[in-house]
């Protein structure tokens, strides 16, 4: 199969590998501590671990888009900020 038309860079591959590791980590977490009972966060929503992961990923996408649109700094800053926001989301949302 010829995939030369795709712009596969190491950054793209890293992105998909990280998503795979996150999903695998969520699976292991669920096997270790089943249930993941929903909890009500600051937004008033009942969220599970999977919901919080999804919210974190969508938030990270918007942070990176805003970073590209408004700043000229390297994207590593957006990535670090996204990880920090994800930690906050898993703690309080």
N, CA, C and O atoms as a CHARMM CRD file, in Angstrom:
* protein
*
  372
    1    1 UNK  N      0.85500  -1.17100   0.00000 PROA 1      0.00000
    2    1 UNK  CA     0.00000   0.00000   0.00000 PROA 1      0.00000
    3    1 UNK  C      0.90100   1.23400   0.00000 PROA 1      0.00000
    4    1 UNK  O      1.81800   1.33800   0.81500 PROA 1      0.00000
    5    2 UNK  N      0.64200   2.14600  -0.89600 PROA 2      0.00000
    6    2 UNK  CA     1.45700   3.35100  -1.03400 PROA 2      0.00000
    7    2 UNK  C      0.83500   4.49600  -0.23900 PROA 2      0.00000
    8    2 UNK  O     -0.22900   5.00300  -0.59400 PROA 2      0.00000
    9    3 UNK  N      1.50000   4.89000   0.82300 PROA 3      0.00000
   10    3 UNK  CA     1.01600   6.00300   1.65400 PROA 3      0.00000
   11    3 UNK  C      1.87100   7.25300   1.47400 PROA 3      0.00000
   12    3 UNK  O      1.86500   8.13700   2.33000 PROA 3      0.00000
   13    4 UNK  N      2.59800   7.33000   0.37600 PROA 4      0.00000
   14    4 UNK  CA     3.50000   8.46500   0.17600 PROA 4      0.00000
   15    4 UNK  C      2.75000   9.78700  -0.00700 PROA 4      0.00000
   16    4 UNK  O      3.34000  10.85400   0.15900 PROA 4      0.00000
   17    5 UNK  N      1.47000   9.73300  -0.34300 PROA 5      0.00000
   18    5 UNK  CA     0.69600  10.95500  -0.53200 PROA 5      0.00000
   19    5 UNK  C      0.37400  11.62600   0.80500 PROA 5      0.00000
   20    5 UNK  O     -0.01200  12.79500   0.83900 PROA 5      0.00000
   21    6 UNK  N      0.53500  10.88100   1.90900 PROA 6      0.00000
   22    6 UNK  CA     0.21900  11.43400   3.22300 PROA 6      0.00000
   23    6 UNK  C      1.45100  12.10800   3.81800 PROA 6      0.00000
   24    6 UNK  O      2.58100  11.68600   3.57300 PROA 6      0.00000
   25    7 UNK  N      1.22500  13.12500   4.57700 PROA 7      0.00000
   26    7 UNK  CA     2.32200  13.86700   5.20400 PROA 7      0.00000
   27    7 UNK  C      2.64100  13.26000   6.56900 PROA 7      0.00000
   28    7 UNK  O      2.44800  13.89900   7.60400 PROA 7      0.00000
   29    8 UNK  N      3.13200  12.01900   6.55700 PROA 8      0.00000
   30    8 UNK  CA     3.47400  11.35800   7.81500 PROA 8      0.00000
   31    8 UNK  C      4.84400  11.81500   8.26500 PROA 8      0.00000
   32    8 UNK  O      5.86300  11.49600   7.65400 PROA 8      0.00000
   33    9 UNK  N      4.84100  12.56200   9.33900 PROA 9      0.00000
   34    9 UNK  CA     6.09200  13.00100   9.94700 PROA 9      0.00000
   35    9 UNK  C      6.21400  12.32800  11.30800 PROA 9      0.00000
   36    9 UNK  O      5.29200  11.64400  11.75300 PROA 9      0.00000
   37   10 UNK  N      7.33600  12.52000  11.95800 PROA 10     0.00000
   38   10 UNK  CA     7.48300  11.91300  13.28300 PROA 10     0.00000
   39   10 UNK  C      6.49400  12.52500  14.26800 PROA 10     0.00000
   40   10 UNK  O      6.06600  11.86100  15.21100 PROA 10     0.00000
   41   11 UNK  N      6.12900  13.79100  14.05200 PROA 11     0.00000
   42   11 UNK  CA     5.15500  14.43100  14.93000 PROA 11     0.00000
   43   11 UNK  C      3.77800  13.79500  14.77400 PROA 11     0.00000
   44   11 UNK  O      3.07200  13.58200  15.76000 PROA 11     0.00000
   45   12 UNK  N      3.40000  13.49400  13.53900 PROA 12     0.00000
   46   12 UNK  CA     2.11300  12.85000  13.29500 PROA 12     0.00000
   47   12 UNK  C      2.08200  11.45900  13.91400 PROA 12     0.00000
   48   12 UNK  O      1.10300  11.07400  14.55400 PROA 12     0.00000
   49   13 UNK  N      3.15600  10.71600  13.71700 PROA 13     0.00000
   50   13 UNK  CA     3.23700   9.37900  14.30100 PROA 13     0.00000
   51   13 UNK  C      3.19100   9.44700  15.81800 PROA 13     0.00000
   52   13 UNK  O      2.51900   8.63400  16.45200 PROA 13     0.00000
   53   14 UNK  N      3.89400  10.40200  16.40600 PROA 14     0.00000
   54   14 UNK  CA     3.88800  10.56800  17.86300 PROA 14     0.00000
   55   14 UNK  C      2.48800  10.86000  18.36700 PROA 14     0.00000
   56   14 UNK  O      2.07600  10.32900  19.39800 PROA 14     0.00000
   57   15 UNK  N      1.75400  11.70000  17.65100 PROA 15     0.00000
   58   15 UNK  CA     0.38400  12.02400  18.04200 PROA 15     0.00000
   59   15 UNK  C     -0.46300  10.75700  18.14300 PROA 15     0.00000
   60   15 UNK  O     -1.14900  10.54500  19.14300 PROA 15     0.00000
   61   16 UNK  N     -0.41600   9.92000  17.11300 PROA 16     0.00000
   62   16 UNK  CA    -1.22800   8.71100  17.12100 PROA 16     0.00000
   63   16 UNK  C     -0.74800   7.69500  18.14100 PROA 16     0.00000
   64   16 UNK  O     -1.56000   6.97500  18.72200 PROA 16     0.00000
   65   17 UNK  N      0.55100   7.62300  18.36800 PROA 17     0.00000
   66   17 UNK  CA     1.08300   6.71900  19.39600 PROA 17     0.00000
   67   17 UNK  C      0.62700   7.17000  20.78300 PROA 17     0.00000
   68   17 UNK  O      0.25400   6.34000  21.61200 PROA 17     0.00000
   69   18 UNK  N      0.65500   8.46700  21.03700 PROA 18     0.00000
   70   18 UNK  CA     0.20200   8.98700  22.33800 PROA 18     0.00000
   71   18 UNK  C     -1.28000   8.69600  22.54300 PROA 18     0.00000
   72   18 UNK  O     -1.67800   8.29600  23.63700 PROA 18     0.00000
   73   19 UNK  N     -2.09700   8.88700  21.52500 PROA 19     0.00000
   74   19 UNK  CA    -3.52700   8.57800  21.64300 PROA 19     0.00000
   75   19 UNK  C     -3.70700   7.09600  21.95100 PROA 19     0.00000
   76   19 UNK  O     -4.53200   6.73100  22.78800 PROA 19     0.00000
   77   20 UNK  N     -2.93900   6.24500  21.28100 PROA 20     0.00000
   78   20 UNK  CA    -3.00600   4.80900  21.54700 PROA 20     0.00000
   79   20 UNK  C     -2.62100   4.47800  22.97400 PROA 20     0.00000
   80   20 UNK  O     -3.28400   3.67000  23.62500 PROA 20     0.00000
   81   21 UNK  N     -1.54900   5.09700  23.47200 PROA 21     0.00000
   82   21 UNK  CA    -1.13500   4.87000  24.85400 PROA 21     0.00000
   83   21 UNK  C     -2.18300   5.37200  25.85100 PROA 21     0.00000
   84   21 UNK  O     -2.40600   4.74000  26.88300 PROA 21     0.00000
   85   22 UNK  N     -2.81900   6.49200  25.55100 PROA 22     0.00000
   86   22 UNK  CA    -3.87400   6.99800  26.43200 PROA 22     0.00000
   87   22 UNK  C     -5.04300   6.02200  26.50400 PROA 22     0.00000
   88   22 UNK  O     -5.56200   5.74200  27.58500 PROA 22     0.00000
   89   23 UNK  N     -5.45200   5.51100  25.35500 PROA 23     0.00000
   90   23 UNK  CA    -6.55100   4.54800  25.35100 PROA 23     0.00000
   91   23 UNK  C     -6.15500   3.26000  26.06100 PROA 23     0.00000
   92   23 UNK  O     -6.95200   2.68900  26.80600 PROA 23     0.00000
   93   24 UNK  N     -4.92800   2.80000  25.83200 PROA 24     0.00000
   94   24 UNK  CA    -4.43900   1.61400  26.52800 PROA 24     0.00000
   95   24 UNK  C     -4.35100   1.83800  28.02600 PROA 24     0.00000
   96   24 UNK  O     -4.68800   0.95500  28.81500 PROA 24     0.00000
   97   25 UNK  N     -3.89600   3.02100  28.41800 PROA 25     0.00000
   98   25 UNK  CA    -3.82900   3.35700  29.83600 PROA 25     0.00000
   99   25 UNK  C     -5.20400   3.40100  30.48400 PROA 25     0.00000
  100   25 UNK  O     -5.37700   2.96500  31.62200 PROA 25     0.00000
  101   26 UNK  N     -6.18200   3.92800  29.75500 PROA 26     0.00000
  102   26 UNK  CA    -7.54000   3.95100  30.28600 PROA 26     0.00000
  103   26 UNK  C     -8.08100   2.53500  30.44800 PROA 26     0.00000
  104   26 UNK  O     -8.81400   2.25600  31.39700 PROA 26     0.00000
  105   27 UNK  N     -7.72300   1.63600  29.52300 PROA 27     0.00000
  106   27 UNK  CA    -8.15200   0.24200  29.62400 PROA 27     0.00000
  107   27 UNK  C     -7.54500  -0.41300  30.86200 PROA 27     0.00000
  108   27 UNK  O     -8.24000  -1.08400  31.62500 PROA 27     0.00000
  109   28 UNK  N     -6.24500  -0.21200  31.05200 PROA 28     0.00000
  110   28 UNK  CA    -5.56700  -0.79200  32.22300 PROA 28     0.00000
  111   28 UNK  C     -6.15600  -0.22000  33.51100 PROA 28     0.00000
  112   28 UNK  O     -6.37500  -0.95400  34.47400 PROA 28     0.00000
  113   29 UNK  N     -6.41000   1.08100  33.52900 PROA 29     0.00000
  114   29 UNK  CA    -6.99700   1.72500  34.71100 PROA 29     0.00000
  115   29 UNK  C     -8.36600   1.11600  35.01300 PROA 29     0.00000
  116   29 UNK  O     -8.69600   0.86200  36.17100 PROA 29     0.00000
  117   30 UNK  N     -9.15100   0.88700  33.97500 PROA 30     0.00000
  118   30 UNK  CA   -10.48500   0.30100  34.16500 PROA 30     0.00000
  119   30 UNK  C    -10.38600  -1.13400  34.68000 PROA 30     0.00000
  120   30 UNK  O    -11.19400  -1.55200  35.51100 PROA 30     0.00000
  121   31 UNK  N     -9.40700  -1.88500  34.19600 PROA 31     0.00000
  122   31 UNK  CA    -9.23500  -3.26600  34.67400 PROA 31     0.00000
  123   31 UNK  C     -8.74500  -3.27900  36.13300 PROA 31     0.00000
  124   31 UNK  O     -9.14200  -4.14300  36.91500 PROA 31     0.00000
  125   32 UNK  N     -7.89300  -2.33000  36.48700 PROA 32     0.00000
  126   32 UNK  CA    -7.35000  -2.27000  37.84700 PROA 32     0.00000
  127   32 UNK  C     -8.39600  -1.77500  38.84300 PROA 32     0.00000
  128   32 UNK  O     -8.49200  -2.29400  39.95500 PROA 32     0.00000
  129   33 UNK  N     -9.17400  -0.77500  38.44700 PROA 33     0.00000
  130   33 UNK  CA   -10.20900  -0.21200  39.31100 PROA 33     0.00000
  131   33 UNK  C    -11.48900  -0.06800  38.51500 PROA 33     0.00000
  132   33 UNK  O    -11.77200   1.00400  37.97900 PROA 33     0.00000
  133   34 UNK  N    -12.27300  -1.14500  38.42900 PROA 34     0.00000
  134   34 UNK  CA   -13.47800  -1.12300  37.59100 PROA 34     0.00000
  135   34 UNK  C    -14.50800  -0.09700  38.07800 PROA 34     0.00000
  136   34 UNK  O    -14.53700   0.30600  39.24000 PROA 34     0.00000
  137   35 UNK  N    -15.31900   0.28400  37.14800 PROA 35     0.00000
  138   35 UNK  CA   -16.43500   1.16600  37.49600 PROA 35     0.00000
  139   35 UNK  C    -16.23200   2.57700  37.03200 PROA 35     0.00000
  140   35 UNK  O    -16.95300   3.05800  36.15800 PROA 35     0.00000
  141   36 UNK  N    -15.26700   3.24400  37.60100 PROA 36     0.00000
  142   36 UNK  CA   -15.07700   4.64100  37.23900 PROA 36     0.00000
  143   36 UNK  C    -16.35200   5.42700  37.41700 PROA 36     0.00000
  144   36 UNK  O    -16.79900   6.12800  36.50900 PROA 36     0.00000
  145   37 UNK  N    -16.93300   5.30700  38.59200 PROA 37     0.00000
  146   37 UNK  CA   -18.23100   5.92800  38.85900 PROA 37     0.00000
  147   37 UNK  C    -18.25400   7.39000  38.42100 PROA 37     0.00000
  148   37 UNK  O    -17.29200   8.12700  38.63400 PROA 37     0.00000
  149   38 UNK  N    -19.35600   7.79600  37.81000 PROA 38     0.00000
  150   38 UNK  CA   -19.47400   9.20600  37.42600 PROA 38     0.00000
  151   38 UNK  C    -19.41700  10.10800  38.64500 PROA 38     0.00000
  152   38 UNK  O    -19.89700   9.76200  39.72400 PROA 38     0.00000
  153   39 UNK  N    -18.83000  11.25100  38.44800 PROA 39     0.00000
  154   39 UNK  CA   -18.81600  12.24900  39.52100 PROA 39     0.00000
  155   39 UNK  C    -19.19000  13.59400  38.93300 PROA 39     0.00000
  156   39 UNK  O    -18.98300  13.86600  37.75000 PROA 39     0.00000
  157   40 UNK  N    -19.74700  14.42200  39.79500 PROA 40     0.00000
  158   40 UNK  CA   -20.19500  15.73600  39.34300 PROA 40     0.00000
  159   40 UNK  C    -19.07500  16.73500  39.54100 PROA 40     0.00000
  160   40 UNK  O    -18.54600  16.88200  40.64300 PROA 40     0.00000
  161   41 UNK  N    -18.71600  17.42000  38.46700 PROA 41     0.00000
  162   41 UNK  CA   -17.62700  18.38400  38.51900 PROA 41     0.00000
  163   41 UNK  C    -18.12400  19.80400  38.65700 PROA 41     0.00000
  164   41 UNK  O    -19.28900  20.05200  38.96800 PROA 41     0.00000
  165   42 UNK  N    -17.21000  20.73600  38.41800 PROA 42     0.00000
  166   42 UNK  CA   -17.54700  22.14800  38.59500 PROA 42     0.00000
  167   42 UNK  C    -18.53300  22.65200  37.54800 PROA 42     0.00000
  168   42 UNK  O    -19.18900  23.67300  37.75600 PROA 42     0.00000
  169   43 UNK  N    -18.64300  21.94500  36.42800 PROA 43     0.00000
  170   43 UNK  CA   -19.59900  22.35200  35.40300 PROA 43     0.00000
  171   43 UNK  C    -20.99900  21.82100  35.66100 PROA 43     0.00000
  172   43 UNK  O    -21.93900  22.15900  34.94100 PROA 43     0.00000
  173   44 UNK  N    -21.13900  20.98400  36.69600 PROA 44     0.00000
  174   44 UNK  CA   -22.43500  20.40500  37.00900 PROA 44     0.00000
  175   44 UNK  C    -22.76800  19.19700  36.16000 PROA 44     0.00000
  176   44 UNK  O    -23.91100  18.73900  36.15800 PROA 44     0.00000
  177   45 UNK  N    -21.79000  18.67100  35.43800 PROA 45     0.00000
  178   45 UNK  CA   -21.99100  17.49800  34.59500 PROA 45     0.00000
  179   45 UNK  C    -21.50000  16.24900  35.31800 PROA 45     0.00000
  180   45 UNK  O    -20.49400  16.28800  36.02600 PROA 45     0.00000
  181   46 UNK  N    -22.21000  15.15300  35.13900 PROA 46     0.00000
  182   46 UNK  CA   -21.70900  13.87300  35.62300 PROA 46     0.00000
  183   46 UNK  C    -20.77200  13.31600  34.55600 PROA 46     0.00000
  184   46 UNK  O    -21.19300  13.06300  33.42800 PROA 46     0.00000
  185   47 UNK  N    -19.50300  13.12500  34.91200 PROA 47     0.00000
  186   47 UNK  CA   -18.52800  12.64200  33.94400 PROA 47     0.00000
  187   47 UNK  C    -17.81500  11.40200  34.46900 PROA 47     0.00000
  188   47 UNK  O    -17.58400  11.26000  35.67000 PROA 47     0.00000
  189   48 UNK  N    -17.47200  10.50900  33.54700 PROA 48     0.00000
  190   48 UNK  CA   -16.66900   9.32900  33.86400 PROA 48     0.00000
  191   48 UNK  C    -15.23400   9.60400  33.42000 PROA 48     0.00000
  192   48 UNK  O    -14.93200  10.67200  32.88800 PROA 48     0.00000
  193   49 UNK  N    -14.35800   8.62900  33.64500 PROA 49     0.00000
  194   49 UNK  CA   -12.96000   8.79300  33.21800 PROA 49     0.00000
  195   49 UNK  C    -12.86700   9.01900  31.71500 PROA 49     0.00000
  196   49 UNK  O    -12.11600   9.87800  31.25100 PROA 49     0.00000
  197   50 UNK  N    -13.62900   8.24900  30.96900 PROA 50     0.00000
  198   50 UNK  CA   -13.61000   8.38400  29.51200 PROA 50     0.00000
  199   50 UNK  C    -14.10400   9.74600  29.05100 PROA 50     0.00000
  200   50 UNK  O    -13.56000  10.32600  28.11200 PROA 50     0.00000
  201   51 UNK  N    -15.13300  10.25100  29.71400 PROA 51     0.00000
  202   51 UNK  CA   -15.63700  11.59400  29.39000 PROA 51     0.00000
  203   51 UNK  C    -14.56500  12.64500  29.63300 PROA 51     0.00000
  204   51 UNK  O    -14.36900  13.55100  28.82300 PROA 51     0.00000
  205   52 UNK  N    -13.87700  12.51200  30.75600 PROA 52     0.00000
  206   52 UNK  CA   -12.83500  13.48200  31.08800 PROA 52     0.00000
  207   52 UNK  C    -11.65900  13.39800  30.11800 PROA 52     0.00000
  208   52 UNK  O    -11.05600  14.41900  29.78800 PROA 52     0.00000
  209   53 UNK  N    -11.33000  12.19000  29.65700 PROA 53     0.00000
  210   53 UNK  CA   -10.27400  12.05000  28.64700 PROA 53     0.00000
  211   53 UNK  C    -10.70300  12.73000  27.34900 PROA 53     0.00000
  212   53 UNK  O     -9.92100  13.45800  26.73900 PROA 53     0.00000
  213   54 UNK  N    -11.93600  12.49500  26.93200 PROA 54     0.00000
  214   54 UNK  CA   -12.43800  13.11800  25.70300 PROA 54     0.00000
  215   54 UNK  C    -12.43800  14.64000  25.82800 PROA 54     0.00000
  216   54 UNK  O    -12.00400  15.33200  24.90600 PROA 54     0.00000
  217   55 UNK  N    -12.91000  15.16500  26.93900 PROA 55     0.00000
  218   55 UNK  CA   -12.91600  16.61500  27.16100 PROA 55     0.00000
  219   55 UNK  C    -11.49200  17.15100  27.12500 PROA 55     0.00000
  220   55 UNK  O    -11.24600  18.22100  26.56900 PROA 55     0.00000
  221   56 UNK  N    -10.55600  16.41800  27.71300 PROA 56     0.00000
  222   56 UNK  CA    -9.14800  16.83800  27.71600 PROA 56     0.00000
  223   56 UNK  C     -8.58000  16.88800  26.30200 PROA 56     0.00000
  224   56 UNK  O     -7.87000  17.83200  25.95500 PROA 56     0.00000
  225   57 UNK  N     -8.88500  15.88000  25.48100 PROA 57     0.00000
  226   57 UNK  CA    -8.36400  15.84800  24.11700 PROA 57     0.00000
  227   57 UNK  C     -8.94800  16.97000  23.26100 PROA 57     0.00000
  228   57 UNK  O     -8.22700  17.60600  22.49200 PROA 57     0.00000
  229   58 UNK  N    -10.24700  17.21000  23.39400 PROA 58     0.00000
  230   58 UNK  CA   -10.87600  18.30100  22.63600 PROA 58     0.00000
  231   58 UNK  C    -10.31800  19.64800  23.09000 PROA 58     0.00000
  232   58 UNK  O    -10.04800  20.52100  22.26500 PROA 58     0.00000
  233   59 UNK  N    -10.14700  19.81300  24.39400 PROA 59     0.00000
  234   59 UNK  CA    -9.58000  21.05300  24.91800 PROA 59     0.00000
  235   59 UNK  C     -8.16500  21.25700  24.40300 PROA 59     0.00000
  236   59 UNK  O     -7.79600  22.37200  24.03300 PROA 59     0.00000
  237   60 UNK  N     -7.37100  20.19800  24.37400 PROA 60     0.00000
  238   60 UNK  CA    -6.00300  20.29000  23.86200 PROA 60     0.00000
  239   60 UNK  C     -5.99500  20.71200  22.39600 PROA 60     0.00000
  240   60 UNK  O     -5.14200  21.49600  21.98000 PROA 60     0.00000
  241   61 UNK  N     -6.93800  20.19600  21.61400 PROA 61     0.00000
  242   61 UNK  CA    -7.01800  20.58400  20.20300 PROA 61     0.00000
  243   61 UNK  C     -7.29400  22.07900  20.07600 PROA 61     0.00000
  244   61 UNK  O     -6.66200  22.75700  19.26500 PROA 61     0.00000
  245   62 UNK  N     -8.22100  22.59400  20.86100 PROA 62     0.00000
  246   62 UNK  CA    -8.53200  24.02100  20.79500 PROA 62     0.00000
  247   62 UNK  C     -7.39100  24.87900  21.32300 PROA 62     0.00000
  248   62 UNK  O     -7.14500  25.96300  20.79400 PROA 62     0.00000
  249   63 UNK  N     -6.69800  24.42300  22.34400 PROA 63     0.00000
  250   63 UNK  CA    -5.53800  25.16300  22.84600 PROA 63     0.00000
  251   63 UNK  C     -4.47300  25.26300  21.75700 PROA 63     0.00000
  252   63 UNK  O     -3.89900  26.33200  21.54600 PROA 63     0.00000
  253   64 UNK  N     -4.20900  24.15700  21.06600 PROA 64     0.00000
  254   64 UNK  CA    -3.20700  24.17900  20.01100 PROA 64     0.00000
  255   64 UNK  C     -3.63100  25.07600  18.84000 PROA 64     0.00000
  256   64 UNK  O     -2.80400  25.79800  18.28300 PROA 64     0.00000
  257   65 UNK  N     -4.89500  25.03300  18.47300 PROA 65     0.00000
  258   65 UNK  CA    -5.37100  25.90700  17.39300 PROA 65     0.00000
  259   65 UNK  C     -5.26100  27.37800  17.78000 PROA 65     0.00000
  260   65 UNK  O     -4.83200  28.20500  16.97400 PROA 65     0.00000
  261   66 UNK  N     -5.64400  27.70100  18.99900 PROA 66     0.00000
  262   66 UNK  CA    -5.53500  29.09100  19.46900 PROA 66     0.00000
  263   66 UNK  C     -4.07400  29.51700  19.52300 PROA 66     0.00000
  264   66 UNK  O     -3.73400  30.64400  19.16300 PROA 66     0.00000
  265   67 UNK  N     -3.21700  28.61200  19.97300 PROA 67     0.00000
  266   67 UNK  CA    -1.78300  28.90400  20.04800 PROA 67     0.00000
  267   67 UNK  C     -1.23100  29.23200  18.65200 PROA 67     0.00000
  268   67 UNK  O     -0.48500  30.19600  18.47700 PROA 67     0.00000
  269   68 UNK  N     -1.60600  28.42500  17.68300 PROA 68     0.00000
  270   68 UNK  CA    -1.15400  28.67000  16.31300 PROA 68     0.00000
  271   68 UNK  C     -1.71900  29.97800  15.75800 PROA 68     0.00000
  272   68 UNK  O     -1.04900  30.67300  14.99400 PROA 68     0.00000
  273   69 UNK  N     -2.93300  30.30700  16.13700 PROA 69     0.00000
  274   69 UNK  CA    -3.58200  31.49800  15.60900 PROA 69     0.00000
  275   69 UNK  C     -3.11300  32.79800  16.23000 PROA 69     0.00000
  276   69 UNK  O     -3.10800  33.83300  15.56300 PROA 69     0.00000
  277   70 UNK  N     -2.71600  32.76600  17.49800 PROA 70     0.00000
  278   70 UNK  CA    -2.43000  34.01400  18.19500 PROA 70     0.00000
  279   70 UNK  C     -0.98500  34.19000  18.63800 PROA 70     0.00000
  280   70 UNK  O     -0.57100  35.31100  18.93500 PROA 70     0.00000
  281   71 UNK  N     -0.21400  33.12300  18.68900 PROA 71     0.00000
  282   71 UNK  CA     1.15300  33.21800  19.18000 PROA 71     0.00000
  283   71 UNK  C      2.13700  32.70900  18.14000 PROA 71     0.00000
  284   71 UNK  O      1.78400  31.93600  17.25000 PROA 71     0.00000
  285   72 UNK  N      3.36700  33.15400  18.27000 PROA 72     0.00000
  286   72 UNK  CA     4.41500  32.65700  17.37900 PROA 72     0.00000
  287   72 UNK  C      5.38000  31.74200  18.12600 PROA 72     0.00000
  288   72 UNK  O      6.36900  31.28800  17.55200 PROA 72     0.00000
  289   73 UNK  N      5.10800  31.47200  19.38000 PROA 73     0.00000
  290   73 UNK  CA     5.96800  30.60600  20.18000 PROA 73     0.00000
  291   73 UNK  C      5.85100  29.16000  19.70800 PROA 73     0.00000
  292   73 UNK  O      4.84900  28.78400  19.09900 PROA 73     0.00000
  293   74 UNK  N      6.87100  28.34700  19.98500 PROA 74     0.00000
  294   74 UNK  CA     6.81300  26.93700  19.58700 PROA 74     0.00000
  295   74 UNK  C      5.62600  26.21400  20.22700 PROA 74     0.00000
  296   74 UNK  O      5.14000  26.60900  21.28700 PROA 74     0.00000
  297   75 UNK  N      5.17300  25.15700  19.56600 PROA 75     0.00000
  298   75 UNK  CA     4.00200  24.41100  20.03200 PROA 75     0.00000
  299   75 UNK  C      4.25400  23.62200  21.30700 PROA 75     0.00000
  300   75 UNK  O      3.30600  23.14600  21.93200 PROA 75     0.00000
  301   76 UNK  N      5.51200  23.47300  21.70600 PROA 76     0.00000
  302   76 UNK  CA     5.77900  22.76000  22.95900 PROA 76     0.00000
  303   76 UNK  C      5.08200  23.45300  24.12300 PROA 76     0.00000
  304   76 UNK  O      4.63000  22.79500  25.06000 PROA 76     0.00000
  305   77 UNK  N      4.99400  24.76400  24.06600 PROA 77     0.00000
  306   77 UNK  CA     4.29100  25.49600  25.11900 PROA 77     0.00000
  307   77 UNK  C      2.82300  25.12500  25.17200 PROA 77     0.00000
  308   77 UNK  O      2.26200  24.94600  26.25300 PROA 77     0.00000
  309   78 UNK  N      2.20200  25.00800  24.01500 PROA 78     0.00000
  310   78 UNK  CA     0.79100  24.60900  23.96300 PROA 78     0.00000
  311   78 UNK  C      0.61000  23.19700  24.48000 PROA 78     0.00000
  312   78 UNK  O     -0.37700  22.89900  25.15400 PROA 78     0.00000
  313   79 UNK  N      1.55800  22.32600  24.17000 PROA 79     0.00000
  314   79 UNK  CA     1.47100  20.93900  24.63800 PROA 79     0.00000
  315   79 UNK  C      1.58900  20.87700  26.15000 PROA 79     0.00000
  316   79 UNK  O      0.81800  20.17600  26.80500 PROA 79     0.00000
  317   80 UNK  N      2.54300  21.59900  26.70500 PROA 80     0.00000
  318   80 UNK  CA     2.69700  21.62200  28.16600 PROA 80     0.00000
  319   80 UNK  C      1.46500  22.22000  28.83600 PROA 80     0.00000
  320   80 UNK  O      1.00500  21.72000  29.86300 PROA 80     0.00000
  321   81 UNK  N      0.93800  23.28300  28.25600 PROA 81     0.00000
  322   81 UNK  CA    -0.27000  23.90200  28.80800 PROA 81     0.00000
  323   81 UNK  C     -1.45300  22.94000  28.71100 PROA 81     0.00000
  324   81 UNK  O     -2.27900  22.88100  29.62200 PROA 81     0.00000
  325   82 UNK  N     -1.53900  22.19000  27.61700 PROA 82     0.00000
  326   82 UNK  CA    -2.62300  21.21300  27.44500 PROA 82     0.00000
  327   82 UNK  C     -2.54700  20.10200  28.48400 PROA 82     0.00000
  328   82 UNK  O     -3.57300  19.66600  29.00500 PROA 82     0.00000
  329   83 UNK  N     -1.33300  19.64300  28.78800 PROA 83     0.00000
  330   83 UNK  CA    -1.16900  18.61100  29.82100 PROA 83     0.00000
  331   83 UNK  C     -1.60500  19.15600  31.17000 PROA 83     0.00000
  332   83 UNK  O     -2.27100  18.45800  31.93500 PROA 83     0.00000
  333   84 UNK  N     -1.23600  20.39500  31.46900 PROA 84     0.00000
  334   84 UNK  CA    -1.64500  21.02400  32.72300 PROA 84     0.00000
  335   84 UNK  C     -3.16900  21.13400  32.80500 PROA 84     0.00000
  336   84 UNK  O     -3.75800  20.83000  33.84300 PROA 84     0.00000
  337   85 UNK  N     -3.80400  21.56300  31.72200 PROA 85     0.00000
  338   85 UNK  CA    -5.26400  21.67900  31.69000 PROA 85     0.00000
  339   85 UNK  C     -5.91300  20.30100  31.83500 PROA 85     0.00000
  340   85 UNK  O     -6.93200  20.16400  32.51400 PROA 85     0.00000
  341   86 UNK  N     -5.33100  19.28700  31.20500 PROA 86     0.00000
  342   86 UNK  CA    -5.88000  17.91800  31.32200 PROA 86     0.00000
  343   86 UNK  C     -5.82600  17.44400  32.77200 PROA 86     0.00000
  344   86 UNK  O     -6.76600  16.81200  33.25200 PROA 86     0.00000
  345   87 UNK  N     -4.74400  17.74000  33.46300 PROA 87     0.00000
  346   87 UNK  CA    -4.65300  17.38300  34.87500 PROA 87     0.00000
  347   87 UNK  C     -5.75100  18.07600  35.69200 PROA 87     0.00000
  348   87 UNK  O     -6.35900  17.47300  36.57600 PROA 87     0.00000
  349   88 UNK  N     -5.98900  19.33600  35.38200 PROA 88     0.00000
  350   88 UNK  CA    -7.07100  20.06400  36.05900 PROA 88     0.00000
  351   88 UNK  C     -8.44000  19.44100  35.74500 PROA 88     0.00000
  352   88 UNK  O     -9.28700  19.30700  36.62900 PROA 88     0.00000
  353   89 UNK  N     -8.63900  19.07000  34.50200 PROA 89     0.00000
  354   89 UNK  CA    -9.90300  18.46600  34.08900 PROA 89     0.00000
  355   89 UNK  C    -10.11900  17.15800  34.82100 PROA 89     0.00000
  356   89 UNK  O    -11.21500  16.90500  35.32300 PROA 89     0.00000
  357   90 UNK  N     -9.09000  16.32000  34.89300 PROA 90     0.00000
  358   90 UNK  CA    -9.25100  15.03000  35.58900 PROA 90     0.00000
  359   90 UNK  C     -9.44900  15.23500  37.08600 PROA 90     0.00000
  360   90 UNK  O    -10.03600  14.38200  37.75200 PROA 90     0.00000
  361   91 UNK  N     -8.97700  16.33400  37.61500 PROA 91     0.00000
  362   91 UNK  CA    -9.13400  16.58000  39.05600 PROA 91     0.00000
  363   91 UNK  C    -10.50000  17.20100  39.39100 PROA 91     0.00000
  364   91 UNK  O    -11.13600  16.80100  40.36600 PROA 91     0.00000
  365   92 UNK  N    -10.94700  18.16300  38.59800 PROA 92     0.00000
  366   92 UNK  CA   -12.13300  18.92300  39.00900 PROA 92     0.00000
  367   92 UNK  C    -13.33000  18.87300  38.07800 PROA 92     0.00000
  368   92 UNK  O    -14.38100  19.40600  38.43300 PROA 92     0.00000
  369   93 UNK  N    -13.23100  18.27300  36.92600 PROA 93     0.00000
  370   93 UNK  CA   -14.40600  18.26800  36.02800 PROA 93     0.00000
  371   93 UNK  C    -15.15300  16.98500  36.14700 PROA 93     0.00000
  372   93 UNK  O    -16.16600  16.79500  35.47400 PROA 93     0.00000
